[in-house]
Amino acid sequence: MANLHEYRPGGDPRTLRDALGCFATGVTVVTCRDGEDVPHGLTVNSFTSVSLDPPLLLVCLAKPTTSAKPLVEAEHFAINVLQTEQRPASITFATRGNDRFGETQWEEGEHGAPLLTGSLAMFECDRHAVHDGGDHWILIGEVKRARFEKGPDPLLYYQGRYRRLHFD
Ligand SMILES: Cc1cc2nc3c(=O)[nH]c(=O)nc-3n(C[C@H](O)[C@H](O)[C@H](O)COP(=O)(O)O)c2cc1C
């Protein structure tokens, strides 16, 4: 039991983050364009499928990020599911002070949201709803187009580090 850690409200937020980090995820880059046509995007692993009929999915966006406001205000956004070779893009879109869309290859989706070239899957969405989720916004999108490639391995994230599949 020496390795068992415990968090309770008021305790060390790092312990809560570490507990949440026990849930292995994929990695996405969520993108949109604002009213002046400027592209925005950030790395997100809080992506979850919500509903098949209607087709809904969600991401949780930290309110202090610069991308959160344009994303919750945009009528359309896109979710790019990354493959292992896109680890540099994941780092770029999670780091402040660089030219994210200058350093990454992308093309425009049907409603203008940037689609990163080589992504494993791409979901182009209309904004369906935005809910308050504490220090995050819960952005729910309705899928208007989904495309994916069979073959490449997904980029994974677990306990604060990038991982890849190794189980057959
Ligand atoms: C693997 C990974 C997953 C992340 N997931 C989220 C997430 O789900 N929601 C979020 O708001 N930020 C997430 N982040 C952090 C943002 O990508 C990071 O804060 C980014 O710099 C925000 O950019 P901005 O302030 O320019 O919008 C994640 C970062 C990494 C590396």
The ligand as a MOL file (V3000), in Angstrom:
LIG
                    3D

  0  0  0     0  0            999 V3000
M  V30 BEGIN CTAB
M  V30 COUNTS 31 33 0 0 0
M  V30 BEGIN ATOM
M  V30 1 C -1.2720 15.8980 -24.0470 0
M  V30 2 C -1.9100 17.2190 -23.6830 0
M  V30 3 C -3.2780 17.2920 -23.4690 0
M  V30 4 C -3.9050 18.4990 -23.1490 0
M  V30 5 N -5.2580 18.5250 -22.9700 0
M  V30 6 C -5.8840 19.6970 -22.7130 0
M  V30 7 C -7.3020 19.7430 -22.5920 0
M  V30 8 O -7.9990 18.7290 -22.6830 0
M  V30 9 N -7.8890 20.9490 -22.3770 0
M  V30 10 C -7.1420 22.0980 -22.2530 0
M  V30 11 O -7.7290 23.1780 -22.0640 0
M  V30 12 N -5.7940 22.0940 -22.3500 0
M  V30 13 C -5.1440 20.9050 -22.5990 0
M  V30 14 N -3.7780 20.8730 -22.7230 0
M  V30 15 C -3.0170 22.1110 -22.5160 0
M  V30 16 C -3.0390 23.0660 -23.7050 0
M  V30 17 O -2.7150 22.4080 -24.9180 0
M  V30 18 C -2.0110 24.1830 -23.4550 0
M  V30 19 O -2.3310 24.8470 -22.2600 0
M  V30 20 C -1.9390 25.1680 -24.5910 0
M  V30 21 O -0.7130 25.8750 -24.5030 0
M  V30 22 C -3.0520 26.1760 -24.5860 0
M  V30 23 O -2.7930 27.0920 -25.6110 0
M  V30 24 P -3.4650 28.5390 -25.7110 0
M  V30 25 O -3.3700 29.1560 -24.3520 0
M  V30 26 O -2.6660 29.2350 -26.7590 0
M  V30 27 O -4.8580 28.3210 -26.1180 0
M  V30 28 C -3.1290 19.6770 -23.0250 0
M  V30 29 C -1.7390 19.6130 -23.2440 0
M  V30 30 C -1.1430 18.3950 -23.5690 0
M  V30 31 C 0.3440 18.3510 -23.8130 0
M  V30 END ATOM
M  V30 BEGIN BOND
M  V30 1 1 1 2
M  V30 2 1 2 3
M  V30 3 2 2 30
M  V30 4 2 3 4
M  V30 5 1 4 5
M  V30 6 1 4 28
M  V30 7 2 5 6
M  V30 8 1 6 7
M  V30 9 1 6 13
M  V30 10 2 7 8
M  V30 11 1 7 9
M  V30 12 1 9 10
M  V30 13 2 10 11
M  V30 14 1 10 12
M  V30 15 2 12 13
M  V30 16 1 13 14
M  V30 17 1 14 15
M  V30 18 1 14 28
M  V30 19 1 15 16
M  V30 20 1 16 17
M  V30 21 1 16 18
M  V30 22 1 18 19
M  V30 23 1 18 20
M  V30 24 1 20 21
M  V30 25 1 20 22
M  V30 26 1 22 23
M  V30 27 1 23 24
M  V30 28 2 24 25
M  V30 29 1 24 26
M  V30 30 1 24 27
M  V30 31 2 28 29
M  V30 32 1 29 30
M  V30 33 1 30 31
M  V30 END BOND
M  V30 END CTAB
M  END
